[in-house]
């Protein structure tokens, strides 16, 4: 039976259908869920840990620009912008009120700058996608993943990596807060928690669910999979 949860995308006019069931397919088929989402979150809230760099490496192993993310000098780097007094552990990009977000947004910018700026002039700089994957593990409800397919779909690309990261962040926030999308995301989260993968409940934050849905929408492999399963296109 189809799980009829839908997400409306105001930026494109698309309606993403059957979202709960498709998110379960993503978690079961994409190695990044068990290799990145499950083991990567945790530890001190403002320090990059070796296992978090390993999880980022695992999630990005198909990328050609390996030097962007296999950066041992990032291990142990302190991100003072992420201290819980500055950004609460429970901060949620979708749930924050407008005034709360206006207060936290400069700290999110500063966190991106802390990772990206020291390497800006290097031969192999750190791009927004790698920085976002590390930051997502530190605050999985706040930092959206700036995947190139997500960036393209949301028409959020900028010439500067920090500006790109923030354009995607703002677009994901707008998407999550649009219409009935928050309610649909809450129901998707409940649907996933009732399922298990490798003995664990399936857990995704709202920003991660939106990232995964857009990534599947923009990926040919999933278009072929829906066709083979005789499911409607996403």
N, C-alpha and C positions, 0 to 999 in steps of 0.2 A: 504494500500500500504506500502511496506517495505521502511524504511528509511535507505538507503544503506551506511551509514558512517562506515568506518572500521578503526580499530587501529591495527597496527602490533606490536607484542611483540617480540623484538629481543632476550630477555633472554630465551624464550621457543620455539620460532618459531610459536606460535599461531597467528591467525588473528581473532580479535574480531569484529563481524559483527553487523550491524543494531544498532549501538551504541546509537544514539539519542533516538530512541523509547525505548530501554531497560533502558536507564537512566531515562526516564519519568516513566517507571514501577517501578524502584527502589524508586524514590521520592514518588510515590503514595502508595507503599506497605510497605516500611521499615519505622517504626516509628522514626528512628533516623533523618530523613530529617526534619520533622516538629517539632520534639522534641529536636533536637540538632542543626542542621545547621541554621534553621530559627531564633530561639530566642537567640542563644548563642553568635553570633558575635557582637562586639561593646564595648563601654566603653573606659576607659583609655588604651592606647596601651601597657602599660608595667606593669599592675596590674591584678592579678587574682581576678575576681569578684564572689560574691556568686552565681549569676545566671549562670555563666559559669561553676562553679562546679556542680550546679544542672543539667545543660544540659549534662555535661559529665556523671553524675550519670544516667540520663535517657538513654543515649546511651549505657551504659555498665551494665544495670540492670540485664542482663541475666548471667553475669560473676560470677563465684564462689568466686573470690578473691576480695570481696567487699572492704576489708580494703585497697586495692591499691588505690581506687579512692574516697571513702567517707572519705576524709581527711579534716576536718574543719580547720586544721592549715594552709592549703594552701590559704584560703580566705585572701585577702589583701596582699599576698606575692608580692613584687615588683620584676620584672624581668628586671634589668637594661640593660641586653643585647638587650632587645626589644625596647629601647628608639628609637624614630624615627630618631635621629641623627646617630644611629648605624645601624639600620635596617629600611629602609624606609617603610612606610605603604603600598606602592604599589609594594613592592618586590615580584616578581613572579618566583617561582622555575623553571618553564619551559622557561620563556622568558629572564631570566638573561643571559648575555653573559658569556663566560668562565672566563674572568678576574674578572667580577663583582661577580660571584659565588665564585671564589677563595678567594675574600676578605670577603664575607659574611659568608662563611661556618664555620670558627672558631667561629663566634658569634652564629650561630645555635647550634653548639656543646655546647657552654657555656650555652645557654638557657636550653638545656636538662640537663646539669650538675646541674644547679641551682635548678631544681625540683627534680632530682633523687638522687644526691649525699648526701644531708642531711639525707636521709632515707635509705641509702644503708646498714647500719649495723643494722637497726631495724628488729624486728621480721617479720613485713609485709612491705617489701620494695615497692617502687613505680616502676612499670614496664614501659617499653618503650611505650606500648599501651596507658596507662593512661596519661602519660606525653604528648604524641603526640596529644591526643584529646584536652587537655587544650591549648597547644600551637597552634593548628590549629585554635581555636577560636580567638586567638590573631592576627594571620596572616594567614588567610585562603587560600591565594594564594601561601604561602611559605612553610608551614609545612604540609607534607604528614602525613596521619594517619597510624600508624604502627600496623595495625590489624594483628592478628596472621595468618589469612588466606592469607593476602597480603604478609606478610613476607615469608611464606612457598612457595607461588606460585612464588615469585621472587627469591627464594633461597638465602635470605638475612639474615637468622638468625645467630646471633653471641652469644657468651657466656656472653658478657657484654651488658647491656641494652642501654647504650649510643651508643656503636658501632653498635648494631642492628638498632637503630633509624637512624643512619647516613647511614648505608648500604641500608636501605629501601629508604631513601631520595635520595641517589645517583642513585638508580635503577629507581625510579619514574622520576627523572630528565632525565636520559638517555632514558627512554621509551617515555616521552613526546616530546623529541627533535629528536626522530628517524624518518627518512624518511618524510612522509607527515602527521605525527601524529599531529603536531601543527595545521595544516590547518583543519584536521578532528575535533579536539577539538574545534576550533573556530566555526565551523559549528554546532557542537553539542550544544554549548552554545547558539547560535542563535536560534536553533530549540527549546530548552527548554524555552527560554525567551518568545517565542510566545505562550506557554501553561501556564495555571494557575492552582494552587492548593489552595483551600480554599481562593480564591479571590486574590491570589498573583502570580506574574510571578515566574516561576521556575528558580532559579539562583544557579549555581554550579561553583566553580572555576575549573581550569584545573586539579590541583592535586586531588581535591575531585572527579571529574569525573573518573579519572584513578583508584582511590581507589575503587569507587563503581563498576566499570566494572570488576575489578579483583575479588572483593569480590563476585559478582554474578557468575563469572566464576567458583569460587572455592566452591560454596554453592549448596548443593543437592536440596534444595527447589526450587531454580531458574531453575535448570536443569529440574525438574518435571514440573514447570510452562511453560517453553518453549515447552515441549512435549505436554502438555495439550492444549496449544494455537496453536499447529501445526506450531510453529516457528522453524527455524533452531537452533541448539545448538549455544550458545555464543562462 
